[in-house]
Amino acid sequence: AREIRRRDAALRVVWVGDGEAHYRRMLEAEGVEVTGWVGRQEVRERLLDAVYMHTAAYEGLPLTLLEAAAADAPIVARAIPSICDLPIQLESTPEGLAEAACRLARPGPRQSAALRGNVRIRHLHTPERLRESLVRFYGIAA
């Protein structure tokens, strides 16, 4: 949040979700709006005209990335092995994430490339394709 504000004070930083109280207080002390747990429709609404930043250091393929691509929000994420094949902006440092988020918030070639990546994500990760992959996987495992 500090790095984003340092680069563009006009951008709002919002944590959609919740967590342990002491982490929430830390975020709020830095001026981050914490929504608490919200429904799917509100998540989609919040992704309109937003950049989605995924900061987790671990995970498989987070559904939140698919939701962000479905809402056509430009995506920047921490460079972790499980998502390195997605057509999204990957960064390894907080400074890199902040810089990428600020660039993606403005119309231009990087934002356009991110939106083209979302089209590819939506094509590759449909519910039907995910179901087919699971069926194939379970068939091999059985």
C-alpha positions as CSV (number, residue, x, y, z in Angstrom):
1,A,0.0,0.0,0.0
2,R,2.8,2.4,0.8
3,E,4.6,1.7,-2.5
4,I,1.4,2.2,-4.5
5,R,0.6,5.5,-2.7
6,R,4.2,6.7,-3.2
7,R,3.8,6.2,-6.9
8,D,0.2,7.4,-7.3
9,A,-1.6,8.9,-4.3
10,A,-4.9,9.0,-6.2
11,L,-5.2,5.2,-6.3
12,R,-7.2,3.5,-3.6
13,V,-6.0,0.3,-2.1
14,V,-8.8,-2.2,-1.1
15,W,-8.4,-5.6,0.5
16,V,-11.5,-7.5,-0.5
17,G,-11.9,-10.1,2.2
18,D,-11.0,-10.3,5.8
19,G,-8.5,-12.0,8.2
20,E,-7.2,-12.0,11.7
21,A,-8.0,-8.8,13.5
22,H,-4.4,-7.8,14.0
23,Y,-3.7,-8.0,10.3
24,R,-6.8,-6.1,9.5
25,R,-5.7,-3.3,11.9
26,M,-2.3,-3.2,10.2
27,L,-3.9,-2.8,6.8
28,E,-6.3,-0.2,8.0
29,A,-3.5,1.7,9.7
30,E,-1.8,2.0,6.3
31,G,-5.0,3.4,4.8
32,V,-6.2,0.2,3.2
33,E,-9.9,-0.3,3.0
34,V,-10.8,-3.8,4.3
35,T,-14.2,-4.9,3.1
36,G,-14.7,-8.0,5.2
37,W,-16.2,-11.0,3.6
38,V,-18.5,-10.0,0.8
39,G,-20.7,-11.8,-1.7
40,R,-19.7,-12.7,-5.3
41,Q,-21.7,-9.8,-6.8
42,E,-20.0,-7.2,-4.7
43,V,-16.6,-8.7,-5.5
44,R,-17.4,-8.4,-9.3
45,E,-18.6,-4.8,-8.7
46,R,-15.4,-3.9,-6.9
47,L,-13.3,-5.3,-9.8
48,L,-14.9,-2.9,-12.3
49,D,-12.3,-0.3,-13.1
50,A,-9.8,-1.9,-10.8
51,V,-6.5,-3.7,-10.9
52,Y,-6.4,-7.0,-9.2
53,M,-3.2,-7.7,-7.2
54,H,-2.6,-11.2,-5.9
55,T,0.1,-11.1,-3.2
56,A,0.1,-14.7,-1.8
57,A,3.4,-16.5,-1.6
58,Y,1.8,-19.9,-2.1
59,E,-1.4,-21.4,-3.6
60,G,-2.4,-23.5,-6.5
61,L,-4.4,-21.7,-9.2
62,P,-6.4,-19.2,-7.0
63,L,-10.0,-18.9,-8.1
64,T,-9.7,-15.2,-7.4
65,L,-7.4,-14.9,-10.4
66,L,-10.1,-16.5,-12.6
67,E,-12.7,-14.2,-11.1
68,A,-10.5,-11.1,-11.9
69,A,-10.0,-12.3,-15.4
70,A,-13.8,-12.9,-15.8
71,A,-14.4,-9.3,-14.6
72,D,-11.7,-8.1,-17.1
73,A,-9.6,-6.5,-14.4
74,P,-5.9,-6.2,-15.3
75,I,-4.0,-8.6,-13.0
76,V,-0.6,-8.4,-11.4
77,A,0.5,-11.2,-9.1
78,R,3.4,-12.3,-7.0
79,A,5.7,-14.6,-9.1
80,I,4.9,-18.1,-7.7
81,P,5.4,-21.4,-9.6
82,S,1.7,-22.3,-9.7
83,I,0.7,-19.3,-11.8
84,C,3.9,-18.7,-13.9
85,D,2.2,-20.0,-17.0
86,L,-0.7,-17.6,-16.9
87,P,-0.6,-14.6,-19.2
88,I,-0.5,-12.1,-16.4
89,Q,2.0,-9.6,-15.0
90,L,4.3,-11.3,-12.5
91,E,6.5,-9.5,-10.0
92,S,8.8,-10.7,-7.2
93,T,9.0,-7.7,-4.9
94,P,6.5,-5.3,-3.3
95,E,8.0,-2.5,-5.3
96,G,7.6,-4.4,-8.5
97,L,4.0,-5.3,-7.6
98,A,3.2,-1.6,-6.8
99,E,4.9,-0.3,-10.0
100,A,3.0,-2.9,-12.1
101,A,-0.3,-2.1,-10.5
102,C,0.1,1.6,-11.1
103,R,1.0,1.0,-14.8
104,L,-1.9,-1.4,-15.2
105,A,-4.3,1.2,-13.7
106,R,-3.6,3.6,-16.7
107,P,-4.8,2.9,-20.3
108,G,-1.9,2.0,-22.5
109,P,0.0,-0.9,-24.0
110,R,0.5,-2.8,-20.7
111,Q,-3.1,-2.5,-19.7
112,S,-4.1,-3.6,-23.2
113,A,-1.8,-6.6,-23.0
114,A,-3.2,-7.5,-19.6
115,L,-6.8,-7.4,-21.0
116,R,-5.7,-9.7,-23.9
117,G,-4.3,-12.1,-21.3
118,N,-7.7,-12.1,-19.6
119,V,-9.3,-13.2,-22.8
120,R,-6.8,-16.2,-22.9
121,I,-7.4,-17.1,-19.3
122,R,-11.2,-17.1,-19.8
123,H,-10.7,-19.3,-22.8
124,L,-8.4,-21.8,-21.1
125,H,-10.1,-21.9,-17.7
126,T,-13.8,-22.4,-18.4
127,P,-15.8,-24.6,-16.0
128,E,-16.1,-27.2,-18.8
129,R,-12.3,-27.4,-19.4
130,L,-11.7,-27.5,-15.6
131,R,-14.2,-30.4,-15.3
132,E,-12.6,-32.3,-18.2
133,S,-9.1,-31.9,-16.6
134,L,-10.4,-33.2,-13.3
135,V,-12.1,-36.2,-15.0
136,R,-8.8,-36.9,-16.9
137,F,-6.7,-36.5,-13.7
138,Y,-9.0,-38.8,-11.6
139,G,-9.0,-41.3,-14.5
140,I,-5.2,-41.5,-14.4
141,A,-5.1,-41.6,-10.6
142,A,-7.6,-44.5,-10.4
